[in-house]
Structures are given as structure tokens and as C-alpha cells.
């Protein structure tokens, strides 16, 4: 992967999301996904709570619970459905999904394990550089394999497994689009 010459960043310290029910969130992330709850904070003046889960590699996934948080808006705050079911769109400034890194040799086992726990999991996707970005089977051009599922609040979660190093020649070949390219 590329080297940052400006800042010595060590990864994602934490990503903070908002949930509607902290107990349900703890049950899912600790109980279903096995992520240890590592810190809880009761916010001052009744503002809510802030809980942190260890997601490996020294990184954390955090959740706020606010008593007066607006409801989620599917298709705006997050995609309406799983990517393999034809949905990827979410609003500018939203968090589309969280991808948790898993070992390539574990992804199929983890899909089965999630299904056994009652989680609705999409098909295993083999991401490649073809026209539609998905290969029907694992082959040389696949750079990451992934499965998608949702947490109790509809937050899209991905287990992603790199199958090769990225940042090689040809991996960065697209011009970035601008606001003027938008169709809205």
C-alpha cells in the first residue's frame, strides 16, 4: 500500500456511528460478531452514550446513542439493501458502509457462521477490474472478496478480504469526478 509522506497515520482510531438502541447494538457487535466492548461513556447532561468496540488491529468501531436522534432514512443515510441485491446508493456525507478486514481463507466460513446466527448475508462477491467489477468466481484479477450484511439499525457492514496487494501499477487509473459531473 502507499506511503503517506505528510502524516504518520497508524490506521483508523475509531469510526463513530449512531444507533437507535445501544443494548441491541452491543448484542449484535459483541454477541453476534464477537467484538469486545472496550469502553463505555455516559455523556454529560443526558446527551446520551458513546460505546467503543475493538475491531482488531488496534482499531475501534464506536456508536453514539442520542435520546433525540432523528430516524435513519434508508437510501439517504445508508443504502436501502445489500449491494448484491442491487443497492449501493447513499447520500453525500453519509457513511455508505463499514468494511472489516478478514483473512481470505476465512471469508466463506464467516459467511456460513453469520447465516447460522440468523444474519441475512449477501452472496460472496469477487471484486475485480472487469466492466461490472464482479467476477463470477475467484480468479487472478480479483483483488478483494467480500460479504455484506446489516446491523440492527440497517448499517451496512462488510467483511472484506484482500486477495492481493493493492497499489500496483494499473490499480490507480481513473480520473476523479467532480461536483459538476453529478446528475442531481
Phi and psi in degrees as GROMACS dihedral restraints (atoms count N, CA, C in turn):
[ dihedral_restraints ]
;  ai    aj    ak    al  type     phi  dphi    fc
    3     4     5     6     1   -70.1    20    10
    4     5     6     7     1   156.1    20    10
    6     7     8     9     1   -98.0    20    10
    7     8     9    10     1   136.9    20    10
    9    10    11    12     1   -89.6    20    10
   10    11    12    13     1   117.9    20    10
   12    13    14    15     1   -93.4    20    10
   13    14    15    16     1    -4.5    20    10
   15    16    17    18     1   -96.8    20    10
   16    17    18    19     1   -44.6    20    10
   18    19    20    21     1  -136.3    20    10
   19    20    21    22     1   143.8    20    10
   21    22    23    24     1   -89.4    20    10
   22    23    24    25     1    77.7    20    10
   24    25    26    27     1   -81.1    20    10
   25    26    27    28     1   139.7    20    10
   27    28    29    30     1  -108.4    20    10
   28    29    30    31     1    11.5    20    10
   30    31    32    33     1   122.9    20    10
   31    32    33    34     1  -167.7    20    10
   33    34    35    36     1   -90.5    20    10
   34    35    36    37     1   118.7    20    10
   36    37    38    39     1   -65.9    20    10
   37    38    39    40     1   -54.8    20    10
   39    40    41    42     1  -160.8    20    10
   40    41    42    43     1   154.2    20    10
   42    43    44    45     1  -113.6    20    10
   43    44    45    46     1   126.1    20    10
   45    46    47    48     1  -107.0    20    10
   46    47    48    49     1   124.1    20    10
   48    49    50    51     1  -116.4    20    10
   49    50    51    52     1   177.4    20    10
   51    52    53    54     1  -121.1    20    10
   52    53    54    55     1   133.6    20    10
   54    55    56    57     1  -117.0    20    10
   55    56    57    58     1   164.2    20    10
   57    58    59    60     1   -95.0    20    10
   58    59    60    61     1   -20.4    20    10
   60    61    62    63     1  -148.5    20    10
   61    62    63    64     1   103.2    20    10
   63    64    65    66     1   -64.0    20    10
   64    65    66    67     1   -37.4    20    10
   66    67    68    69     1   -62.7    20    10
   67    68    69    70     1   -44.9    20    10
   69    70    71    72     1   -61.6    20    10
   70    71    72    73     1   -37.6    20    10
   72    73    74    75     1   -67.0    20    10
   73    74    75    76     1   -43.8    20    10
   75    76    77    78     1   -62.8    20    10
   76    77    78    79     1   -43.4    20    10
   78    79    80    81     1   -59.7    20    10
   79    80    81    82     1   -40.1    20    10
   81    82    83    84     1   -73.7    20    10
   82    83    84    85     1   -54.4    20    10
   84    85    86    87     1   -72.0    20    10
   85    86    87    88     1   -37.2    20    10
   87    88    89    90     1   -87.2    20    10
   88    89    90    91     1   -47.0    20    10
   90    91    92    93     1   -72.6    20    10
   91    92    93    94     1   -47.5    20    10
   93    94    95    96     1   -85.8    20    10
   94    95    96    97     1   -48.8    20    10
   96    97    98    99     1   -89.5    20    10
   97    98    99   100     1   -12.0    20    10
   99   100   101   102     1    76.0    20    10
  100   101   102   103     1    17.7    20    10
  102   103   104   105     1   -82.8    20    10
  103   104   105   106     1   118.8    20    10
  105   106   107   108     1   -62.6    20    10
  106   107   108   109     1   135.9    20    10
  108   109   110   111     1   -77.6    20    10
  109   110   111   112     1   118.9    20    10
  111   112   113   114     1  -111.7    20    10
  112   113   114   115     1   -14.7    20    10
  114   115   116   117     1  -161.2    20    10
  115   116   117   118     1   136.6    20    10
  117   118   119   120     1  -126.8    20    10
  118   119   120   121     1   141.3    20    10
  120   121   122   123     1  -132.6    20    10
  121   122   123   124     1   130.7    20    10
  123   124   125   126     1   -95.3    20    10
  124   125   126   127     1   115.7    20    10
  126   127   128   129     1   -70.4    20    10
  127   128   129   130     1   149.2    20    10
  129   130   131   132     1   -68.6    20    10
  130   131   132   133     1   159.7    20    10
  132   133   134   135     1    58.1    20    10
  133   134   135   136     1    29.2    20    10
  135   136   137   138     1    69.9    20    10
  136   137   138   139     1    19.8    20    10
  138   139   140   141     1   -68.9    20    10
  139   140   141   142     1   -22.6    20    10
  141   142   143   144     1   137.2    20    10
  142   143   144   145     1  -149.2    20    10
  144   145   146   147     1  -135.5    20    10
  145   146   147   148     1   159.7    20    10
  147   148   149   150     1  -141.5    20    10
  148   149   150   151     1   112.6    20    10
  150   151   152   153     1  -117.6    20    10
  151   152   153   154     1   145.2    20    10
  153   154   155   156     1  -120.5    20    10
  154   155   156   157     1   136.4    20    10
  156   157   158   159     1  -117.6    20    10
  157   158   159   160     1   139.8    20    10
  159   160   161   162     1   -76.5    20    10
  160   161   162   163     1   121.5    20    10
  162   163   164   165     1  -111.9    20    10
  163   164   165   166     1    21.7    20    10
  165   166   167   168     1    89.7    20    10
  166   167   168   169     1   158.8    20    10
  168   169   170   171     1    63.5    20    10
  169   170   171   172     1    21.7    20    10
  171   172   173   174     1    79.3    20    10
  172   173   174   175     1    10.7    20    10
  174   175   176   177     1  -106.3    20    10
  175   176   177   178     1   156.2    20    10
  177   178   179   180     1  -131.9    20    10
  178   179   180   181     1   151.8    20    10
  180   181   182   183     1  -114.0    20    10
  181   182   183   184     1   126.2    20    10
  183   184   185   186     1  -119.9    20    10
  184   185   186   187     1   155.3    20    10
  186   187   188   189     1  -133.6    20    10
  187   188   189   190     1   137.9    20    10
  189   190   191   192     1   -97.7    20    10
  190   191   192   193     1   146.6    20    10
  192   193   194   195     1  -123.1    20    10
  193   194   195   196     1   120.6    20    10
  195   196   197   198     1  -115.5    20    10
  196   197   198   199     1   131.6    20    10
  198   199   200   201     1   -63.8    20    10
  199   200   201   202     1   -21.8    20    10
  201   202   203   204     1  -120.4    20    10
  202   203   204   205     1    25.5    20    10
  204   205   206   207     1   -66.7    20    10
  205   206   207   208     1   137.6    20    10
  207   208   209   210     1   -62.1    20    10
  208   209   210   211     1   154.5    20    10
  210   211   212   213     1   -67.6    20    10
  211   212   213   214     1   152.7    20    10
  213   214   215   216     1   -65.8    20    10
  214   215   216   217     1   151.7    20    10
  216   217   218   219     1  -121.0    20    10
  217   218   219   220     1    97.9    20    10
  219   220   221   222     1   -54.9    20    10
  220   221   222   223     1   134.4    20    10
  222   223   224   225     1    90.5    20    10
  223   224   225   226     1   -10.8    20    10
  225   226   227   228     1  -116.9    20    10
  226   227   228   229     1   -63.0    20    10
  228   229   230   231     1   -76.8    20    10
  229   230   231   232     1   -22.3    20    10
  231   232   233   234     1  -161.4    20    10
  232   233   234   235     1   161.5    20    10
  234   235   236   237     1   -59.2    20    10
  235   236   237   238     1   150.4    20    10
  237   238   239   240     1   -69.4    20    10
  238   239   240   241     1   -31.2    20    10
  240   241   242   243     1  -145.7    20    10
  241   242   243   244     1  -174.4    20    10
  243   244   245   246     1   -76.8    20    10
  244   245   246   247     1   148.2    20    10
  246   247   248   249     1   -55.8    20    10
  247   248   249   250     1   -37.0    20    10
  249   250   251   252     1   -73.8    20    10
  250   251   252   253     1    -4.7    20    10
  252   253   254   255     1  -107.9    20    10
  253   254   255   256     1    19.3    20    10
  255   256   257   258     1    88.5    20    10
  256   257   258   259     1    18.1    20    10
  258   259   260   261     1  -128.4    20    10
  259   260   261   262     1   128.9    20    10
  261   262   263   264     1  -141.9    20    10
  262   263   264   265     1   -19.0    20    10
  264   265   266   267     1   -70.1    20    10
  265   266   267   268     1   135.4    20    10
  267   268   269   270     1  -147.1    20    10
  268   269   270   271     1   168.7    20    10
  270   271   272   273     1   -74.2    20    10
  271   272   273   274     1   157.5    20    10
  273   274   275   276     1   -57.7    20    10
  274   275   276   277     1   134.8    20    10
  276   277   278   279     1    84.3    20    10
  277   278   279   280     1    -4.4    20    10
  279   280   281   282     1   -85.3    20    10
  280   281   282   283     1   169.5    20    10
  282   283   284   285     1  -101.3    20    10
  283   284   285   286     1   111.8    20    10
  285   286   287   288     1   -68.8    20    10
  286   287   288   289     1   -49.8    20    10
  288   289   290   291     1  -163.5    20    10
  289   290   291   292     1   164.3    20    10
  291   292   293   294     1  -111.1    20    10
  292   293   294   295     1   127.5    20    10
  294   295   296   297     1  -108.5    20    10
  295   296   297   298     1   120.9    20    10
  297   298   299   300     1  -100.5    20    10
  298   299   300   301     1   129.4    20    10
  300   301   302   303     1   -74.6    20    10
  301   302   303   304     1   129.4    20    10
  303   304   305   306     1  -130.4    20    10
  304   305   306   307     1   161.1    20    10
  306   307   308   309     1   -69.9    20    10
  307   308   309   310     1   138.5    20    10
  309   310   311   312     1   -56.2    20    10
  310   311   312   313     1   -35.2    20    10
  312   313   314   315     1   -79.5    20    10
  313   314   315   316     1     0.7    20    10
  315   316   317   318     1  -110.7    20    10
  316   317   318   319     1   -12.6    20    10
  318   319   320   321     1   -62.4    20    10
  319   320   321   322     1   -39.9    20    10
  321   322   323   324     1   -68.1    20    10
  322   323   324   325     1   -41.2    20    10
  324   325   326   327     1   -61.3    20    10
  325   326   327   328     1   -41.8    20    10
  327   328   329   330     1   -68.5    20    10
  328   329   330   331     1   -34.3    20    10
  330   331   332   333     1   -61.3    20    10
  331   332   333   334     1   -48.5    20    10
  333   334   335   336     1   -60.1    20    10
  334   335   336   337     1   -40.7    20    10
  336   337   338   339     1   -64.6    20    10
  337   338   339   340     1   -42.7    20    10
  339   340   341   342     1   -63.8    20    10
  340   341   342   343     1   -42.9    20    10
  342   343   344   345     1   -61.0    20    10
  343   344   345   346     1   -42.3    20    10
  345   346   347   348     1   -62.9    20    10
  346   347   348   349     1   -26.4    20    10
  348   349   350   351     1   -87.4    20    10
  349   350   351   352     1     4.3    20    10
  351   352   353   354     1    88.1    20    10
  352   353   354   355     1    12.7    20    10
  354   355   356   357     1   -86.4    20    10
  355   356   357   358     1   135.0    20    10
  357   358   359   360     1   -78.7    20    10
  358   359   360   361     1   108.0    20    10
  360   361   362   363     1  -114.8    20    10
  361   362   363   364     1   137.3    20    10
  363   364   365   366     1   -73.0    20    10
  364   365   366   367     1   177.4    20    10
  366   367   368   369     1   -70.2    20    10
  367   368   369   370     1   159.5    20    10
  369   370   371   372     1   -72.4    20    10
  370   371   372   373     1   122.2    20    10
  372   373   374   375     1  -104.5    20    10
  373   374   375   376     1   134.2    20    10
  375   376   377   378     1  -104.9    20    10
  376   377   378   379     1    96.8    20    10
  378   379   380   381     1   -77.0    20    10
  379   380   381   382     1   128.4    20    10
  381   382   383   384     1  -139.7    20    10
  382   383   384   385     1  -173.6    20    10
  384   385   386   387     1   -98.1    20    10
  385   386   387   388     1    20.5    20    10
  387   388   389   390     1   -71.8    20    10
  388   389   390   391     1   175.8    20    10
  390   391   392   393     1   -54.1    20    10
  391   392   393   394     1   -41.8    20    10
  393   394   395   396     1  -100.0    20    10
  394   395   396   397     1    -1.7    20    10
  396   397   398   399     1    78.0    20    10
  397   398   399   400     1     6.1    20    10
  399   400   401   402     1  -134.6    20    10
  400   401   402   403     1   129.4    20    10
  402   403   404   405     1   -97.8    20    10
  403   404   405   406     1   143.0    20    10
  405   406   407   408     1   -66.8    20    10
  406   407   408   409     1   -25.8    20    10
  408   409   410   411     1  -138.9    20    10
  409   410   411   412     1   167.8    20    10
  411   412   413   414     1   -67.9    20    10
  412   413   414   415     1   125.2    20    10
  414   415   416   417     1  -148.8    20    10
  415   416   417   418     1   179.2    20    10
  417   418   419   420     1   -57.3    20    10
  418   419   420   421     1   -34.8    20    10
  420   421   422   423     1   -78.5    20    10
  421   422   423   424     1    -8.9    20    10
  423   424   425   426     1   -72.2    20    10
  424   425   426   427     1   126.8    20    10
  426   427   428   429     1  -106.9    20    10
  427   428   429   430     1   -21.0    20    10
  429   430   431   432     1  -152.7    20    10
  430   431   432   433     1   143.1    20    10
  432   433   434   435     1  -113.0    20    10
  433   434   435   436     1   142.0    20    10
  435   436   437   438     1  -149.8    20    10
  436   437   438   439     1   157.3    20    10
  438   439   440   441     1  -128.5    20    10
  439   440   441   442     1   147.3    20    10
  441   442   443   444     1  -122.7    20    10
  442   443   444   445     1   147.6    20    10
  444   445   446   447     1  -157.5    20    10
  445   446   447   448     1   171.0    20    10
  447   448   449   450     1  -117.3    20    10
  448   449   450   451     1   149.8    20    10
  450   451   452   453     1   -84.8    20    10
  451   452   453   454     1   178.4    20    10
  453   454   455   456     1   -60.2    20    10
  454   455   456   457     1   -22.3    20    10
  456   457   458   459     1   -95.3    20    10
  457   458   459   460     1     6.6    20    10
  459   460   461   462     1    85.8    20    10
  460   461   462   463     1     9.9    20    10
  462   463   464   465     1   -71.8    20    10
  463   464   465   466     1   127.9    20    10
  465   466   467   468     1   -77.4    20    10
  466   467   468   469     1   123.6    20    10
  468   469   470   471     1  -117.8    20    10
  469   470   471   472     1   139.1    20    10
  471   472   473   474     1  -123.9    20    10
  472   473   474   475     1   136.7    20    10
  474   475   476   477     1   -97.6    20    10
  475   476   477   478     1   119.6    20    10
  477   478   479   480     1  -120.4    20    10
  478   479   480   481     1   136.6    20    10
  480   481   482   483     1  -127.1    20    10
  481   482   483   484     1   108.8    20    10
  483   484   485   486     1   -61.8    20    10
  484   485   486   487     1   135.9    20    10
  486   487   488   489     1  -106.0    20    10
  487   488   489   490     1   -11.1    20    10
  489   490   491   492     1  -158.3    20    10
  490   491   492   493     1   167.3    20    10
  492   493   494   495     1   -69.2    20    10
  493   494   495   496     1   138.2    20    10
  495   496   497   498     1  -105.3    20    10
  496   497   498   499     1   161.9    20    10
  498   499   500   501     1   101.4    20    10
  499   500   501   502     1     6.0    20    10
  501   502   503   504     1   -76.1    20    10
  502   503   504   505     1   164.9    20    10
  504   505   506   507     1   -54.1    20    10
  505   506   507   508     1   133.6    20    10
  507   508   509   510     1    94.5    20    10
  508   509   510   511     1   -15.5    20    10
  510   511   512   513     1   -75.0    20    10
  511   512   513   514     1   -27.4    20    10
  513   514   515   516     1  -115.7    20    10
  514   515   516   517     1    98.5    20    10
  516   517   518   519     1  -138.9    20    10
  517   518   519   520     1     6.7    20    10
  519   520   521   522     1  -109.7    20    10
  520   521   522   523     1   139.0    20    10
  522   523   524   525     1   -73.9    20    10
  523   524   525   526     1   136.0    20    10
  525   526   527   528     1   -67.5    20    10
  526   527   528   529     1   137.6    20    10
  528   529   530   531     1   -78.8    20    10
  529   530   531   532     1   159.3    20    10
  531   532   533   534     1  -117.3    20    10
  532   533   534   535     1   173.2    20    10
  534   535   536   537     1   -58.1    20    10
  535   536   537   538     1   -31.1    20    10
  537   538   539   540     1   -67.2    20    10
  538   539   540   541     1   -19.7    20    10
  540   541   542   543     1   -82.0    20    10
  541   542   543   544     1   -10.9    20    10
  543   544   545   546     1   -66.9    20    10
  544   545   546   547     1   152.3    20    10
  546   547   548   549     1  -101.7    20    10
  547   548   549   550     1     1.9    20    10
